[in-house]
Amino acid sequence: MAEKLVVIGAGMASGRVLEELFEHAPGRYDVTLFGAEPRGNYNRIMLSPVLSGEKTYDEIVTHDAAWYAQQGVACRFGEAVTTIDRARKIVVSEQGETPYDKLLIATGSQPFIIPVPGKDLPGVLTYRDLDDVEAMLSLAKSPGSKAVVIGGGLLGLEAAAGLKAQGVSVTVLHLMPHLMERQLDGPAGYLLKAELERRGVEVVCGANTQAILGEDRVTSVRLEDGRCFPADIVVMAVGIRPSKSLAESAGLATGRGVHVDDAMVTSDTNILAVGECVEHRSQCYGLVAPLYEMAKIAAQTLAGETAAYTGSVTSTKLKVTGVDLFSAGDFAEGDDREEIVFRDPARGVYKRLVLRDDRIIGAVMYGDTTDGAWFFGHLKDRTDISEMRDTLIFGPAYAGGAPLDPMAAVAALPDDAEICGCNGVCKGKITSTITGGATTLEAVRGLTKASSSCGSCTGLVEQLLAVTLGDSYAAPTAKSVCGCTDLTHEDVRRLIKSRDLKSIPAVMQELAWKTSCGCHVCRPALNYYLIADWPLEYKDDPQSRFVNERNHANIQKDGTFSVVPRMWGGITNPQELRAIADAAEKFNVPTVKVTGGQRIDMLGIKKEDLPKIWADLNQAGLVSGHAYAKGLRTVKTCVGTDHCRFGTQDSTGLGVKIEKRMWGSWTPHKVKMAVSGCPRNCAEATCKDVGVICVDSGYEVSVAGAAGMDVKETEPLGKTSSETEAIELIVAFVQLYRENAKYLDRPYKWVAKVGLDWVKARVVDDHDARKALIERFDLSQHVYQKDPWAERATPSVEQAWSPLANLTLEAAE
């Protein structure tokens, strides 16, 4: 007869225990699982992407109802255990008593609340679970919301980044001199602060919170020095404390947490504990990797096996998209240690290794964390690095002084090297899974969970597949467009052209679409591909565009819209400014803002007023700036030779010519351009999709830059002494991009796939090919270069949408 196992806490630690237990001892226990939250196990370390909007709750669920049912787990979610009666071996909840033979406590931790006046005001939140995230998202919906995050550690910064991504104005208040002082040294903390400020997050270090102000709800936060920061939301993220009260009231031995031995057994031999609630060898852990290591030992103990947990060496990664940060070990200063530091300010890369007795005891990496797992492995193994001391900082590719094949470096990693930090998966488990028959990334991910969370280890997992399977490994193929078809974007583009498919129904019929009318993913892609390939034959389908493109304006979080008239090359005049001012007054526009693209944005316009405000703007000669479009946005310029003493060419004039030639051109994704009148680069041309630097001898055209989630410098396309040829190179490049790129790939992603040499061969070297590209671009412009509001034939927002509108094609910027 199966023993009764009761588990208190349905989080990540207990979830991993159950996974391991069902693998080691299937059928040994009847399991009852209590959880205070009204839901089962989900990946709490991925709450930050849920807050930022990059993931949904469903995507971070670890164990769904079907999994619990399959394993025979009796789930008691939303039901808190109030008492443990050790003498009778029962737990008491609001539904009554439940007996156990073995009990597992996994109650996690509670957020620490600073004991300052106002801490209990409505609007003061913590950041520990999905309810906290949903509360933040609800409060963030109000236009102009301001948030103060108290705490510049991991959770605080992830909360700040997520709220900023939702359009909230965010200030981070941190008591210590630099951010994440437990994980980072001063220089790395400085780089992190600079990056967050570049993203629009205000960071105040050395900030000692004195009080949270407000009456009915929070209104501001006051510091000890008297400074006040307005706030509609205050997020407390200053630390956690083990949730030990239930164990303590049951008479179990506790300290900072619930005391456990190396087998994860408490002072009662029938009760085990794991996770953030425990104290092991005077140490409490708040990161996922140690929790999973504990869980494995607890499962083995429950299965009747002998196993010992001896403690963990932890590493840290910040889950903020586009911020690469890794930290592990000890990097405090001391006379008994030395350090190796690598800095590359141009790339924003900083690496520091702390050594003692020829062994790594600490590692901090910012900007390039590729080698983090390798350094961490040596740190945990206490490897003697004296033989590779001179090249150590450059990672495994130069171990021993000679460059190694990256595959060889991966092959050299020990089996216990951690590959997936989010899920605590080591190399040995991945390779054994591969040799056991998992020959694809998806199969490995499904069996081990490696790369299933933040995705930063996907490349390493793929390399392990290649190393383990050798020639039999089939590299992953491109993903299909969506669930409506098995075809990739590349397949669809090729077949549209080769089979003369000139309508969305034709594509879906001839290419065996699985659904009758497609979905919100494939319809915009098909609409674009048909426009690009058949500009004369195909008629644009507005209902297959994203909501912004259907309304010819950017929808805002409160349901109003943003209107941006085009200003050629950033140049305007009193008549245009007067028209914008008159329109802003007439339609009560609440916010008028100068954009980074040298234009004026009117925000907060009601949907029903869009046709009327554009009628006024059109009458003044202004046309749409296509700020909402997958198309040319802006051509940013500096003043060039007209006014600047450093200008070498007429950058403003060239920018205006480029924009007038190319405006209204639909592209796979948004395209931004710039022209700088000299190498001082005031127009920031070297981080745009297309940039021109004017020099004494002419024009340097470069492409494939980025300054969003990814930051990338442009690559040189060509040099010319002729303004006309510079424009030709740009037009030909954009047309090549239009005809070949996957929908929603920015130029820098497309160029990375096809290679700049391939692009140059067609745009720069082959004059006939360039001419043909330009002719096709101009042909398309003849059809589509029009202002959507001046063209009365264009469906307006007042027109009833077709049934396809319920696809809710949201903007994917």
Disulfide bonds with the S-S distance in Angstrom:
none
